Amino acid sequence: MSDDYSFPPYAEEISKILEKFGGQKLETYQGKDIKPLWNLSGEGLPWSKKYLYKAPKLEKIAFAVQSFRDKLMSYATIIWPDDSHPLPIFSSYWAESAKGSYFIIDLYPTADCIVDQPYMEKYIEPLEDLYDKGQKYFPGLESSRNASWFRALISPYCLTGDFAPSTATTQAHIMELTLGYLNIYFDLWQKDVPADPAYMKSLIARREAIRLNFQDKDPGNIMMEHAVGMELADLGLKAIF
């Protein structure tokens, strides 16, 4: 690692916004003790921290920071709405090292936006200005690692890609965009009200399909299985997704 390289203050900056949701830290999830996820270590994994929070209108807020061999940091925040609110799913993932970065910033829509254009206008289009800024910061950025199932679930304003090397400037841009998307989500959350249960059925179905795809296909879980074993890796995967 370069002497002048340092990891970004992701946990500190994200936590300032997450605190505004007023969530309660969970010790169990779906009947399972998740306290072991608070402090994990294993082969190639000096430390890993994963927390879940319950807040109004939300099923959960999942937050994770992990160190791999002290050379690669993995950051994740994902916010899942409950069954009564049509909010999208907030998603931030960032794998960061001196060699390069890979990131995802998005609000995954829980409605079919071409069918339900009022949903698009209310929940997704507020991202447009920040998305345009992201395109200026990272023009033409894409990633060959994004599979078809992932591309099928993202919004039109998903910012994602990988590049090398990482610099203080690229870190600052990713932080700005991540915090910007999260602040927009917080504003949507504050204003959101329960929707008609009949309307929610298709949104819940899409949300659960997104969840299952990540649980079945998330490539990062292989590293965790090697580090802490299948049981704890599976617990962590289901906690996040």
VENJOFEN-V945045 format. One record per residue. RES is the residue in one letter. SS is DSSP state (hx for helix, st for strand, lp for the rest). OMEGA is omega in whole degrees, -180 to 180 (NA if undefined). D_CENTER is the distance of its C-alpha to the mean C-alpha in whole Angstrom. Layout:
[[RES	SS	OMEGA	D_CENTER] [RES	SS	OMEGA	D_CENTER]]
This chain:
[[M	lp	-180	26] [S	lp	-179	28] [D	lp	-177	29] [D	lp	179	28] [Y	lp	173	24] [S	lp	180	22] [F	lp	-178	18] [P	lp	-180	16] [P	lp	-175	16] [Y	hx	-175	12] [A	hx	-178	13] [E	hx	-176	16] [E	hx	179	15] [I	hx	-177	11] [S	hx	180	13] [K	hx	180	16] [I	hx	-179	14] [L	hx	179	13] [E	hx	-178	16] [K	hx	176	17] [F	hx	178	16] [G	lp	-176	19] [G	lp	176	17] [Q	st	-179	19] [K	st	-177	18] [L	lp	174	18] [E	lp	177	20] [T	st	177	20] [Y	st	-178	18] [Q	lp	176	20] [G	lp	-178	23] [K	st	177	22] [D	st	-179	22] [I	lp	178	19] [K	hx	176	20] [P	hx	-180	21] [L	hx	-177	17] [W	hx	-177	18] [N	lp	-178	20] [L	st	171	20] [S	st	-180	22] [G	st	-178	23] [E	lp	-179	25] [G	lp	-177	23] [L	st	-180	20] [P	st	177	22] [W	st	-180	19] [S	st	180	16] [K	st	178	15] [K	st	-178	12] [Y	st	173	13] [L	st	178	13] [Y	st	174	14] [K	st	-180	16] [A	lp	178	17] [P	lp	176	19] [K	lp	-174	18] [L	st	170	14] [E	st	-180	14] [K	st	166	12] [I	st	178	10] [A	st	-176	8] [F	st	-177	8] [A	st	173	9] [V	st	-175	11] [Q	st	178	14] [S	st	177	17] [F	st	180	19] [R	lp	-180	22] [D	lp	-179	22] [K	lp	-179	21] [L	st	175	17] [M	st	177	14] [S	st	-179	11] [Y	st	179	8] [A	st	170	5] [T	st	177	4] [I	st	-175	4] [I	st	-176	7] [W	st	177	10] [P	st	177	13] [D	lp	-174	16] [D	lp	-176	19] [S	lp	-173	21] [H	lp	-176	19] [P	lp	179	18] [L	lp	170	15] [P	lp	177	12] [I	st	176	8] [F	st	180	6] [S	st	172	3] [S	st	172	3] [Y	st	-177	5] [W	st	172	8] [A	st	-169	12] [E	st	173	14] [S	st	178	18] [A	lp	-179	21] [K	lp	-178	22] [G	st	-176	19] [S	st	169	15] [Y	st	-177	13] [F	st	173	10] [I	st	173	7] [I	st	-176	7] [D	st	163	8] [L	st	-180	9] [Y	st	-179	10] [P	lp	176	13] [T	lp	174	15] [A	lp	172	18] [D	lp	-168	20] [C	lp	177	20] [I	lp	176	23] [V	lp	-175	25] [D	lp	-176	24] [Q	hx	173	24] [P	hx	176	24] [Y	hx	179	21] [M	hx	-177	20] [E	hx	-175	22] [K	hx	-168	20] [Y	hx	-172	17] [I	hx	-177	16] [E	hx	174	19] [P	hx	179	18] [L	hx	-167	16] [E	hx	-177	19] [D	hx	179	20] [L	hx	177	17] [Y	hx	178	16] [D	hx	177	20] [K	hx	178	20] [G	hx	178	17] [Q	hx	177	19] [K	hx	178	22] [Y	hx	-175	20] [F	lp	-175	19] [P	lp	176	22] [G	lp	-176	22] [L	lp	176	19] [E	lp	177	18] [S	lp	178	17] [S	lp	-178	19] [R	lp	-179	17] [N	lp	-175	15] [A	lp	-177	17] [S	hx	-179	18] [W	hx	178	16] [F	hx	180	13] [R	hx	180	15] [A	hx	-175	16] [L	hx	-176	13] [I	lp	177	12] [S	lp	175	13] [P	lp	-177	16] [Y	lp	177	14] [C	lp	173	12] [L	st	-178	12] [T	st	178	12] [G	st	174	14] [D	st	-175	16] [F	st	177	19] [A	lp	-6	21] [P	lp	173	22] [S	lp	179	20] [T	lp	176	22] [A	hx	180	22] [T	hx	179	22] [T	hx	177	19] [Q	hx	-179	17] [A	hx	179	18] [H	hx	-179	17] [I	hx	178	13] [M	hx	-180	13] [E	hx	-178	15] [L	hx	179	13] [T	hx	180	10] [L	hx	178	12] [G	hx	178	14] [Y	hx	-179	11] [L	hx	177	10] [N	hx	176	14] [I	hx	178	14] [Y	hx	179	12] [F	hx	178	14] [D	hx	176	17] [L	hx	-180	17] [W	hx	-179	16] [Q	hx	-174	19] [K	hx	-170	21] [D	lp	178	20] [V	lp	180	23] [P	lp	179	23] [A	lp	179	24] [D	lp	-179	27] [P	hx	179	26] [A	hx	178	28] [Y	hx	-175	25] [M	hx	-174	22] [K	hx	-178	23] [S	hx	179	22] [L	hx	177	19] [I	hx	180	18] [A	hx	178	19] [R	hx	179	17] [R	hx	-179	14] [E	hx	176	16] [A	hx	176	16] [I	hx	-179	12] [R	hx	-177	12] [L	hx	177	15] [N	hx	178	14] [F	hx	-180	11] [Q	hx	-178	13] [D	hx	-166	16] [K	hx	-177	15] [D	lp	-175	12] [P	lp	-177	14] [G	lp	-177	13] [N	hx	179	15] [I	hx	179	18] [M	hx	-180	18] [M	hx	177	17] [E	hx	178	20] [H	hx	-174	22] [A	hx	-171	22] [V	hx	-180	22] [G	lp	-173	23] [M	hx	-176	22] [E	hx	180	22] [L	hx	177	20] [A	hx	179	17] [D	hx	177	17] [L	hx	-180	17] [G	hx	180	14] [L	hx	-179	12] [K	hx	176	14] [A	hx	-178	12] [I	hx	-175	9] [F	lp	NA	9]]
